[in-house]
C-alpha cells in the first residue's frame, strides 16, 4: 500500500529519507525552510566537511554499520554525487583520552575501536608517522563529501523519483498533514528538522541545543601524509577541535573547528579562526607551503549549528491522530536506513 508522506526538513537527513521512501513507490512531499544552495547557520548540512566518524558505542552502532555500506556503494557507483575515498588519519594524546574517558569523542578515538572491522585498510600508526606532540594514532579508508555537490545531487535524485519539494516554515508539526502535493492528508510525517525540533510546535524537544561549528574553507590541498586529519582536543580551548579534510571535486579544504554546545552565535569569531588556522599549519606546515597562516588561501569563514541532543539519537514514531503518524529522525548518519510500513 502506497503511503502519503510529508518530510519536514531538506537537509541531508530529510532529502535522503525522502529519496528512499520515494523509491518504495510512496507519494512523498518535502517541505523545508532551507534548501540546497542556502547558507544559514541553522542549516547544518552545507557546512559539513563532511566525513565519516563513528561516534557510537559498539552496542549502538547498528545505524552506522548499515550507513557505511550504503555510503561506500554510493561513492563507488555515483561519482557525480561529489564523494571520494580518502585516507582518514586519527591522532590522539593520552591526556585527552584521560580527560574525556566517558565522553562522546572517546568512542571515536579509543584504542582497538569496534569500527576497525568495517573500514578498509585500517591500521595503527607507527611513532614515525605521528605529528609532534601526539602519542598514538591510526588510519582507515573513509570518505570526504563535497556537500555543495552532494546536497543538489540528492535533491535531483528526489525529483527524478517523483518527490515534490516545497519551501515553507511550519509553526506546528501537525500542519504537515495538509501539505502533501497530492491533496490527500498525509498518513506519515517524517520530522527531519534537526535543531528546528527545539521550537517546532507539537515537538518542542527541550533536550535539543546547537553544537556550534566554526570552520575555515581554503583553496590549499591537504598534504599527502595527512589527506584527512582529525585530532583529539586541543589544550588551549574547550569546545574546540583540530581537523582538516579536502572535499571531493575541487570543493576546497575544510579547516576546523569547534564543537561548542549551547552557543547560538552565527557569526565567525576572528580569534577562533586564527586558532583554527594556526593549529593546522603547526601540525601540517606543507598545507601552506611552509609559510604559516599567510600561506593559506582563504575562500570563506563559516558557522553551522549541528543539531545536538542531550539524550542522543532519536528515531521513533508517534500517533498524532487516527489518520497520521509522525516519525522523528534525529540521526548523525548521512544515509539513514528508512523502512516504511502502513499503519
The 8 nearest C-alpha neighbors of each residue, nearest first, counted from 0:
[[1, 2, 341, 340, 25, 24, 3, 23],
 [2, 0, 25, 24, 3, 26, 341, 23],
 [3, 1, 25, 4, 26, 0, 341, 186],
 [2, 4, 185, 26, 186, 27, 25, 187],
 [3, 5, 27, 187, 185, 188, 2, 26],
 [4, 6, 28, 188, 29, 27, 179, 189],
 [7, 5, 189, 29, 188, 28, 30, 190],
 [6, 8, 30, 190, 191, 31, 29, 192],
 [7, 9, 31, 192, 191, 13, 10, 30],
 [10, 8, 13, 31, 14, 34, 33, 11],
 [11, 9, 13, 12, 44, 8, 14, 42],
 [10, 12, 14, 13, 15, 44, 333, 9],
 [13, 11, 15, 10, 14, 16, 191, 333],
 [12, 14, 9, 191, 8, 16, 10, 15],
 [15, 13, 17, 11, 9, 16, 12, 10],
 [16, 14, 18, 12, 17, 13, 11, 334],
 [15, 17, 13, 19, 14, 18, 12, 20],
 [18, 16, 14, 20, 15, 19, 21, 13],
 [19, 17, 157, 15, 21, 20, 16, 14],
 [18, 20, 22, 16, 21, 17, 15, 337],
 [19, 21, 17, 23, 22, 18, 16, 25],
 [22, 20, 25, 18, 23, 24, 19, 17],
 [21, 23, 19, 20, 24, 18, 160, 25],
 [22, 24, 21, 20, 25, 19, 339, 1],
 [25, 23, 21, 22, 1, 26, 20, 2],
 [24, 26, 1, 2, 21, 23, 27, 20],
 [27, 25, 3, 4, 2, 21, 24, 28],
 [26, 28, 4, 162, 5, 25, 21, 3],
 [27, 29, 5, 163, 179, 162, 164, 6],
 [30, 28, 164, 6, 5, 7, 165, 163],
 [31, 29, 165, 7, 166, 167, 8, 164],
 [32, 30, 8, 166, 9, 33, 167, 7],
 [31, 33, 168, 167, 166, 34, 8, 30],
 [32, 34, 31, 37, 42, 9, 35, 166],
 [33, 35, 37, 9, 36, 31, 32, 10],
 [36, 34, 37, 150, 151, 33, 154, 45],
 [35, 37, 34, 38, 147, 151, 45, 150],
 [38, 36, 35, 34, 33, 39, 42, 45],
 [39, 37, 36, 40, 42, 45, 46, 35],
 [38, 40, 42, 41, 37, 303, 43, 33],
 [39, 41, 303, 42, 304, 302, 265, 43],
 [40, 42, 39, 304, 43, 303, 194, 305],
 [43, 41, 39, 40, 44, 33, 303, 38],
 [42, 44, 303, 304, 305, 46, 41, 45],
 [43, 45, 46, 47, 10, 42, 11, 146],
 [46, 44, 146, 47, 43, 147, 38, 42],
 [47, 45, 44, 43, 303, 48, 302, 301],
 [46, 48, 49, 44, 45, 43, 146, 303],
 [49, 47, 253, 50, 46, 244, 144, 143],
 [48, 50, 47, 144, 143, 145, 146, 51],
 [49, 51, 143, 142, 48, 144, 52, 141],
 [52, 50, 141, 142, 53, 49, 143, 67],
 [51, 53, 54, 50, 107, 141, 63, 55],
 [52, 54, 55, 107, 51, 63, 114, 106],
 [55, 53, 107, 106, 52, 103, 104, 56],
 [56, 54, 60, 59, 53, 106, 57, 103],
 [55, 57, 59, 58, 106, 60, 54, 113],
 [56, 58, 60, 59, 113, 55, 114, 61],
 [57, 59, 56, 60, 61, 55, 113, 62],
 [60, 58, 56, 57, 55, 61, 62, 63],
 [59, 61, 57, 63, 55, 62, 58, 56],
 [62, 60, 64, 63, 59, 65, 58, 57],
 [63, 61, 65, 64, 60, 66, 335, 332],
 [62, 64, 66, 60, 65, 61, 67, 332],
 [63, 65, 61, 67, 62, 66, 60, 68],
 [66, 64, 62, 68, 63, 67, 61, 69],
 [65, 67, 63, 69, 334, 68, 64, 62],
 [66, 68, 70, 69, 64, 65, 71, 63],
 [69, 67, 71, 65, 66, 70, 72, 64],
 [70, 68, 72, 66, 67, 71, 73, 65],
 [69, 71, 73, 67, 72, 68, 66, 74],
 [72, 70, 74, 68, 73, 69, 67, 75],
 [71, 73, 75, 69, 70, 74, 76, 68],
 [72, 74, 70, 76, 71, 77, 75, 69],
 [75, 73, 71, 72, 82, 77, 76, 83],
 [76, 74, 72, 73, 77, 71, 78, 83],
 [75, 77, 73, 74, 72, 78, 71, 79],
 [78, 76, 79, 73, 80, 74, 75, 72],
 [79, 77, 80, 81, 74, 76, 82, 75],
 [78, 80, 77, 81, 152, 82, 148, 149],
 [81, 79, 149, 78, 77, 152, 82, 148],
 [82, 80, 145, 148, 149, 79, 247, 78],
 [83, 81, 144, 74, 247, 80, 143, 145],
 [84, 82, 142, 247, 143, 74, 85, 144],
 [83, 85, 142, 141, 143, 140, 86, 82],
 [84, 86, 142, 141, 140, 87, 83, 143],
 [85, 87, 140, 139, 141, 227, 226, 88],
 [86, 88, 227, 138, 139, 141, 140, 228],
 [89, 87, 138, 228, 227, 137, 229, 225],
 [88, 90, 229, 136, 137, 230, 138, 228],
 [91, 89, 136, 230, 135, 229, 133, 231],
 [92, 90, 231, 135, 133, 230, 136, 134],
 [91, 93, 133, 134, 94, 95, 231, 96],
 [92, 94, 96, 95, 97, 134, 91, 133],
 [93, 95, 97, 92, 96, 98, 91, 99],
 [96, 94, 98, 93, 92, 97, 99, 232],
 [95, 97, 93, 99, 98, 94, 100, 105],
 [98, 96, 100, 94, 95, 99, 93, 101],
 [97, 99, 95, 96, 100, 94, 101, 93],
 [100, 98, 102, 96, 101, 97, 95, 105],
 [99, 101, 97, 96, 98, 102, 105, 95],
 [100, 102, 99, 105, 103, 106, 104, 98],
 [103, 101, 99, 104, 105, 100, 106, 98],
 [102, 104, 105, 106, 54, 101, 107, 55],
 [105, 103, 107, 106, 102, 108, 54, 99],
 [104, 106, 108, 107, 109, 103, 102, 100],
 [107, 105, 104, 109, 54, 103, 108, 56],
 [106, 108, 54, 104, 105, 109, 53, 52],
 [107, 109, 105, 106, 104, 110, 91, 231],
 [110, 108, 105, 106, 107, 112, 111, 96],
 [109, 111, 112, 108, 136, 107, 137, 106],
 [110, 112, 109, 113, 115, 114, 123, 108],
 [113, 111, 114, 110, 109, 115, 107, 106],
 [112, 114, 115, 57, 111, 116, 56, 117],
 [113, 115, 116, 117, 112, 118, 53, 57],
 [114, 116, 113, 117, 118, 121, 112, 111],
 [115, 117, 114, 118, 113, 119, 121, 112],
 [116, 118, 114, 115, 119, 64, 67, 113],
 [119, 117, 115, 116, 140, 139, 121, 120],
 [118, 120, 140, 121, 139, 117, 116, 141],
 [121, 119, 139, 140, 122, 118, 138, 86],
 [120, 122, 139, 138, 119, 115, 118, 140],
 [123, 121, 137, 138, 120, 124, 139, 115],
 [124, 122, 137, 136, 138, 125, 121, 135],
 [125, 123, 137, 136, 128, 122, 126, 135],
 [124, 126, 127, 128, 123, 129, 135, 136],
 [125, 127, 128, 129, 124, 135, 134, 136],
 [128, 126, 125, 129, 124, 130, 131, 135],
 [129, 127, 126, 125, 124, 130, 224, 136],
 [130, 128, 126, 127, 133, 131, 136, 135],
 [129, 131, 133, 282, 132, 128, 90, 283],
 [132, 130, 133, 129, 282, 134, 281, 128],
 [131, 133, 130, 134, 92, 129, 91, 282],
 [134, 132, 92, 131, 91, 135, 130, 129],
 [133, 135, 92, 91, 93, 132, 136, 129],
 [136, 134, 91, 133, 90, 92, 129, 124],
 [137, 135, 90, 124, 89, 91, 123, 129],
 [136, 138, 123, 124, 89, 122, 88, 90],
 [137, 139, 88, 87, 121, 122, 89, 123],
 [140, 138, 121, 120, 87, 86, 141, 119],
 [139, 141, 86, 119, 85, 120, 87, 118],
 [140, 142, 85, 84, 87, 86, 139, 51],
 [143, 141, 84, 85, 83, 50, 51, 144],
 [142, 144, 50, 49, 246, 83, 82, 85],
 [145, 143, 82, 49, 146, 246, 81, 247],
 [144, 146, 246, 247, 81, 147, 148, 250],
 [145, 147, 149, 148, 45, 150, 144, 47],
 [146, 148, 145, 149, 150, 45, 151, 36],
 [149, 147, 146, 81, 145, 151, 150, 152],
 [148, 150, 146, 152, 80, 81, 151, 147],
 [149, 151, 153, 152, 146, 35, 148, 147],
 [152, 150, 154, 153, 149, 148, 35, 155],
 [153, 151, 149, 155, 150, 154, 80, 148],
 [154, 152, 156, 150, 151, 155, 149, 157],
 [153, 155, 151, 157, 152, 156, 150, 158],
 [156, 154, 152, 158, 157, 153, 151, 159],
 [157, 155, 159, 153, 154, 158, 152, 160],
 [156, 158, 18, 154, 162, 160, 155, 159],
 [157, 159, 162, 155, 161, 160, 156, 154],
 [160, 158, 156, 157, 161, 155, 162, 154],
 [161, 159, 157, 158, 162, 21, 156, 22],
 [160, 162, 158, 159, 163, 157, 21, 27],
 [161, 163, 158, 27, 157, 28, 160, 164],
 [164, 162, 28, 29, 161, 158, 27, 180],
 [163, 165, 29, 28, 30, 162, 166, 158],
 [166, 164, 30, 29, 167, 31, 163, 28],
 [165, 167, 31, 30, 32, 164, 33, 168],
 [166, 168, 32, 31, 30, 165, 169, 33],
 [169, 167, 32, 31, 170, 166, 30, 33],
 [170, 168, 171, 167, 174, 172, 199, 175],
 [169, 171, 200, 199, 168, 172, 174, 198],
 [172, 170, 200, 173, 169, 201, 199, 174],
 [171, 173, 174, 201, 175, 200, 199, 169],
 [174, 172, 175, 171, 176, 201, 319, 177],
 [175, 173, 172, 176, 171, 177, 169, 178],
 [174, 176, 178, 173, 177, 172, 5, 188],
 [177, 175, 185, 174, 184, 173, 178, 188],
 [176, 178, 175, 184, 179, 174, 185, 183],
 [179, 177, 175, 176, 180, 5, 174, 182],
 [178, 180, 181, 28, 182, 177, 5, 185],
 [181, 179, 182, 28, 178, 163, 183, 27],
 [182, 180, 179, 183, 26, 3, 184, 178],
 [183, 181, 180, 179, 184, 177, 178, 185],
 [184, 182, 181, 185, 179, 177, 3, 180],
 [183, 185, 177, 176, 186, 182, 179, 3],
 [186, 184, 176, 3, 4, 187, 183, 179],
 [185, 187, 323, 322, 3, 324, 184, 4],
 [188, 186, 4, 324, 185, 323, 325, 3],
 [189, 187, 325, 5, 4, 6, 326, 324],
 [190, 188, 6, 326, 325, 327, 191, 7],
 [189, 191, 327, 7, 192, 326, 328, 6],
 [192, 190, 8, 13, 328, 7, 193, 189],
 [191, 193, 8, 195, 190, 196, 7, 194],
 [194, 192, 306, 195, 191, 196, 329, 8],
 [193, 195, 306, 196, 197, 192, 207, 209],
 [196, 194, 192, 197, 193, 198, 199, 41],
 [197, 195, 199, 194, 198, 203, 204, 192],
 [196, 198, 204, 203, 195, 207, 205, 194],
 [199, 197, 203, 196, 195, 200, 204, 202],
 [200, 198, 196, 203, 171, 202, 170, 195],
 [201, 199, 171, 202, 170, 203, 172, 198],
 [200, 202, 171, 172, 203, 199, 173, 170],
 [201, 203, 200, 199, 204, 196, 172, 197],
 [204, 202, 197, 198, 199, 196, 200, 205],
 [203, 205, 197, 206, 202, 196, 207, 198],
 [204, 206, 207, 197, 203, 208, 198, 196],
 [205, 207, 309, 204, 308, 208, 310, 197],
 [208, 206, 308, 205, 197, 307, 204, 194],
 [209, 207, 307, 261, 308, 306, 210, 206],
 [210, 208, 304, 261, 306, 307, 305, 211],
 [209, 211, 260, 305, 259, 304, 258, 307],
 [210, 212, 304, 259, 258, 209, 262, 303],
 [211, 213, 257, 303, 258, 302, 304, 256],
 [214, 212, 302, 256, 257, 301, 267, 255],
 [215, 213, 255, 256, 301, 254, 300, 302],
 [214, 216, 300, 254, 253, 299, 301, 217],
 [215, 217, 253, 299, 298, 252, 297, 254],
 [218, 216, 297, 298, 252, 296, 219, 251],
 [217, 219, 251, 296, 252, 297, 220, 298],
 [220, 218, 217, 286, 296, 295, 252, 221],
 [221, 219, 286, 252, 222, 245, 218, 251],
 [220, 222, 226, 286, 245, 225, 223, 219],
 [223, 221, 225, 224, 286, 226, 285, 220],
 [222, 224, 226, 225, 221, 220, 227, 285],
 [223, 225, 222, 226, 128, 221, 88, 227],
 [224, 226, 227, 222, 223, 228, 88, 221],
 [227, 225, 221, 223, 222, 224, 86, 228],
 [228, 226, 244, 87, 225, 243, 88, 86],
 [227, 229, 88, 243, 242, 225, 87, 89],
 [228, 230, 242, 89, 241, 88, 90, 243],
 [231, 229, 90, 241, 89, 91, 242, 232],
 [230, 232, 91, 95, 90, 92, 233, 240],
 [231, 233, 240, 95, 230, 234, 239, 241],
 [234, 232, 235, 240, 236, 231, 239, 241],
 [233, 235, 236, 232, 237, 95, 239, 94],
 [236, 234, 233, 237, 239, 232, 274, 238],
 [237, 235, 239, 234, 238, 233, 232, 240],
 [236, 238, 239, 235, 234, 233, 232, 259],
 [237, 239, 259, 258, 257, 236, 240, 260],
 [240, 238, 257, 237, 258, 236, 256, 232],
 [241, 239, 256, 232, 257, 233, 255, 242],
 [242, 240, 230, 255, 256, 229, 232, 233],
 [241, 243, 229, 255, 228, 254, 230, 240],
 [244, 242, 254, 228, 253, 227, 255, 229],
 [245, 243, 227, 253, 252, 246, 228, 48],
 [244, 246, 252, 251, 221, 253, 220, 227],
 [247, 245, 250, 145, 143, 251, 144, 252],
 [246, 248, 145, 83, 82, 81, 250, 249],
 [249, 247, 250, 81, 246, 145, 82, 83],
 [250, 248, 251, 247, 246, 145, 245, 218],
 [249, 251, 246, 248, 247, 145, 252, 245],
 [252, 250, 218, 249, 246, 217, 245, 216],
 [251, 253, 245, 217, 244, 216, 246, 218],
 [252, 254, 216, 244, 243, 215, 48, 245],
 [255, 253, 243, 215, 214, 242, 216, 256],
 [256, 254, 214, 242, 241, 275, 243, 240],
 [255, 257, 240, 214, 213, 239, 241, 275],
 [256, 258, 239, 212, 240, 213, 238, 259],
 [259, 257, 238, 212, 210, 211, 239, 260],
 [258, 260, 238, 211, 210, 257, 262, 261],
 [261, 259, 210, 262, 209, 211, 258, 208],
 [260, 262, 209, 208, 210, 263, 259, 211],
 [261, 263, 260, 264, 211, 259, 209, 210],
 [264, 262, 265, 261, 209, 211, 304, 210],
 [265, 263, 266, 262, 211, 267, 302, 268],
 [264, 266, 40, 302, 263, 267, 303, 304],
 [265, 267, 264, 268, 302, 301, 40, 213],
 [268, 266, 302, 301, 269, 300, 213, 265],
 [267, 269, 271, 270, 272, 266, 213, 264],
 [270, 268, 272, 271, 267, 273, 274, 300],
 [271, 269, 273, 272, 268, 274, 275, 267],
 [270, 272, 274, 268, 273, 269, 275, 267],
 [273, 271, 269, 275, 270, 274, 268, 276],
 [272, 274, 270, 276, 271, 275, 277, 269],
 [273, 275, 277, 271, 272, 276, 278, 270],
 [276, 274, 272, 273, 278, 277, 255, 256],
 [275, 277, 273, 279, 274, 278, 292, 272],
 [276, 278, 274, 280, 279, 275, 273, 281],
 [279, 277, 281, 275, 276, 280, 274, 282],
 [278, 280, 282, 276, 281, 277, 283, 275],
 [279, 281, 284, 283, 277, 282, 291, 278],
 [280, 282, 278, 279, 283, 284, 277, 291],
 [281, 283, 279, 280, 278, 284, 130, 131],
 [282, 284, 280, 285, 281, 286, 279, 222],
 [285, 283, 280, 289, 286, 281, 287, 282],
 [286, 284, 288, 287, 283, 289, 222, 280],
 [285, 287, 221, 284, 222, 288, 283, 220],
 [288, 286, 294, 285, 295, 289, 290, 284],
 [289, 287, 285, 290, 286, 294, 284, 291],
 [288, 290, 284, 287, 285, 291, 294, 286],
 [291, 289, 294, 288, 287, 293, 292, 284],
 [292, 290, 293, 294, 280, 289, 287, 284],
 [291, 293, 294, 295, 276, 277, 290, 280],
 [294, 292, 291, 295, 290, 287, 296, 289],
 [293, 295, 287, 290, 292, 291, 288, 296],
 [294, 296, 287, 292, 293, 297, 219, 217],
 [297, 295, 217, 218, 219, 294, 298, 293],
 [296, 298, 217, 299, 295, 216, 218, 215],
 [299, 297, 217, 216, 218, 296, 300, 215],
 [300, 298, 216, 297, 215, 301, 217, 214],
 [299, 301, 215, 214, 216, 267, 298, 302],
 [300, 302, 214, 213, 267, 215, 299, 303],
 [303, 301, 213, 212, 40, 265, 267, 214],
 [302, 304, 40, 43, 212, 46, 211, 305],
 [305, 303, 211, 209, 210, 40, 43, 41],
 [304, 306, 210, 209, 43, 307, 211, 303],
 [307, 305, 194, 193, 209, 304, 210, 208],
 [308, 306, 208, 210, 209, 207, 305, 309],
 [307, 309, 207, 311, 310, 206, 208, 306],
 [308, 310, 206, 311, 207, 307, 208, 312],
 [311, 309, 308, 206, 312, 313, 207, 307],
 [312, 310, 308, 309, 313, 307, 329, 330],
 [311, 313, 330, 329, 314, 310, 308, 331],
 [314, 312, 329, 328, 315, 311, 330, 327],
 [315, 313, 328, 327, 329, 312, 316, 326],
 [314, 316, 327, 326, 313, 317, 328, 325],
 [317, 315, 326, 325, 327, 324, 318, 314],
 [316, 318, 325, 324, 319, 326, 315, 327],
 [317, 319, 324, 320, 325, 323, 316, 321],
 [320, 318, 324, 323, 317, 325, 321, 322],
 [321, 319, 322, 323, 318, 324, 317, 186],
 [320, 322, 323, 319, 318, 324, 186, 342],
 [323, 321, 320, 186, 324, 319, 185, 184],
 [322, 324, 186, 187, 320, 319, 321, 185],
 [323, 325, 318, 187, 319, 317, 186, 188],
 [326, 324, 188, 317, 316, 187, 189, 318],
 [327, 325, 316, 189, 315, 190, 188, 328],
 [326, 328, 190, 314, 315, 189, 316, 329],
 [329, 327, 314, 191, 330, 190, 313, 326],
 [330, 328, 313, 312, 314, 193, 327, 191],
 [331, 329, 332, 312, 328, 313, 335, 12],
 [330, 332, 333, 329, 312, 12, 335, 63],
 [333, 331, 334, 330, 335, 66, 63, 62],
 [332, 334, 335, 11, 12, 331, 66, 70],
 [335, 333, 66, 332, 15, 336, 70, 69],
 [336, 334, 332, 337, 333, 66, 16, 12],
 [335, 337, 334, 338, 66, 65, 62, 16],
 [336, 338, 335, 16, 339, 19, 20, 15],
 [339, 337, 336, 340, 20, 19, 23, 16],
 [340, 338, 337, 341, 20, 23, 2, 25],
 [339, 341, 342, 338, 2, 0, 1, 187],
 [340, 342, 2, 339, 0, 1, 186, 187],
 [341, 340, 324, 186, 323, 322, 187, 2]]
